[in-house]
């Protein structure tokens, strides 16, 4: 497999954190996906996309368990 962006063949499985936005909140989910080691392009398979879709649905129905891991502050 070659990267569609930079044409590198150095693509490996890695754990990444995907961000899902919900209003003013950001939910981080850990996923194992293929990543181009040259440019950082990520490749998601169908099972991973289904997992993201299910998490979004649970979030919308308020059924997703989450924990606070930090704060975002805005200068005024």
C-alpha positions as CSV (number, residue, x, y, z in Angstrom):
1,X,0.0,0.0,0.0
2,X,1.2,3.5,-0.8
3,X,0.1,6.7,0.7
4,X,-2.4,8.6,-1.5
5,X,-0.9,11.9,-0.3
6,X,2.9,11.5,-0.4
7,X,3.2,8.1,-2.2
8,X,5.4,6.7,0.7
9,X,5.1,3.0,1.3
10,X,6.0,3.4,5.0
11,X,2.5,2.8,6.5
12,X,2.1,1.2,9.9
13,X,-0.6,0.5,12.5
14,X,-0.6,3.0,15.3
15,X,-2.7,4.0,18.2
16,X,-4.2,7.5,17.6
17,X,-6.7,9.7,19.4
18,X,-9.6,10.8,17.2
19,X,-11.6,13.9,18.2
20,X,-15.3,14.0,18.1
21,X,-16.9,17.4,18.6
22,X,-20.1,17.8,20.5
23,X,-21.2,21.4,21.0
24,X,-18.3,23.0,22.9
25,X,-17.0,19.6,24.0
26,X,-14.4,17.4,22.4
27,X,-14.5,13.6,23.0
28,X,-11.2,11.7,22.5
29,X,-11.3,8.1,21.4
30,X,-8.3,5.8,21.0
31,X,-8.2,3.9,17.8
32,X,-5.7,1.6,16.1
33,X,-5.4,2.7,12.4
34,X,-2.9,2.7,9.6
35,X,-0.8,5.8,9.5
36,X,1.7,7.1,6.9
37,X,5.0,7.6,8.8
38,X,6.1,10.2,6.2
39,X,3.2,12.6,6.2
40,X,0.8,11.4,8.9
41,X,-2.2,10.6,6.7
42,X,-4.6,8.2,8.5
43,X,-6.5,5.3,6.9
44,X,-9.7,4.0,8.6
45,X,-11.2,0.6,7.7
46,X,-15.0,-0.1,7.8
47,X,-14.9,-1.6,11.3
48,X,-13.2,1.6,12.7
49,X,-15.7,3.8,10.9
50,X,-18.6,1.8,12.4
51,X,-17.1,2.2,15.8
52,X,-16.9,6.0,15.4
53,X,-20.5,6.1,14.1
54,X,-21.7,4.0,17.1
55,X,-19.8,6.4,19.5
56,X,-21.5,9.4,17.9
57,X,-24.9,7.8,18.2
58,X,-24.3,7.0,21.9
59,X,-23.1,10.5,22.5
60,X,-26.2,11.9,20.8
61,X,-28.4,9.7,23.0
62,X,-26.4,10.6,26.1
63,X,-25.5,6.9,26.6
64,X,-21.7,7.4,26.3
65,X,-19.7,7.2,29.4
66,X,-17.0,9.9,29.5
67,X,-14.4,11.2,32.0
68,X,-13.0,14.7,32.2
69,X,-9.3,14.7,31.3
70,X,-8.4,18.4,31.2
71,X,-9.7,21.8,30.6
72,X,-9.8,24.2,27.7
73,X,-9.4,27.8,28.6
74,X,-10.0,30.9,26.5
75,X,-8.3,34.3,27.0
76,X,-10.6,37.2,27.3
